[in-house]
Amino acid sequence: MANSDIAFRKLAFKDINLLHKWLNTDFVQKWYGKEDRTYTQIRDKYSKYITGEKPTSAYIIQIDSHDIGYIQTYLVADYPKFLQGIQADKHSAGLDLYIGENEYIHKGYGKYIISKFLDKIVFNNSKVDNCMLVPETANTAAVKTYESVGFKRLRTVRSPDGDWFEYIMRLDKSDFKPL
């Protein structure tokens, strides 16, 4: 895992079919999205990231040149409702990801993917002092992975729709030590 070649390539229109496949798998839906999505819904949402219409930087995660998942980052301040909801500051980045290929989940890749993404992309942005994550409290595997990279739980909140609880987690750039 640590010896695997982890890379990130910018999301492209050619990846919409891949996102459609991944976002409609049960193990992704359990924690990311929670519902079936049509190709059109996915195209309409993610095309805005590709064209820059929405201020989210979206990438395909690659391990040894294989496309295995999706990861994105953004300045939380660009999403004021989210900024207020998690009580972040204007120097906070958000981070969301999932592994879409079954043979790569629960194999220990996550902490290396996140660490490399923070090092090469998120904390490479001079506007960013910290990174925030909001996993469901029941997603213990993800929470443990985030903690292994250095994220700390700040508080527990009810999800915006009220159906589950989430941890607000944060890692300051000054505390980050790449794996």
Beta strands, then each sheet from edge to edge (+ up, - down):
strand 1: 6-10
strand 2: 56-63
strand 3: 66-75
strand 4: 92-99
strand 5: 130-133
strand 6: 152-158
strand 7: 165-172
sheet 1: 1+ 2- 3+ 4- 5- 7+ 6-
end
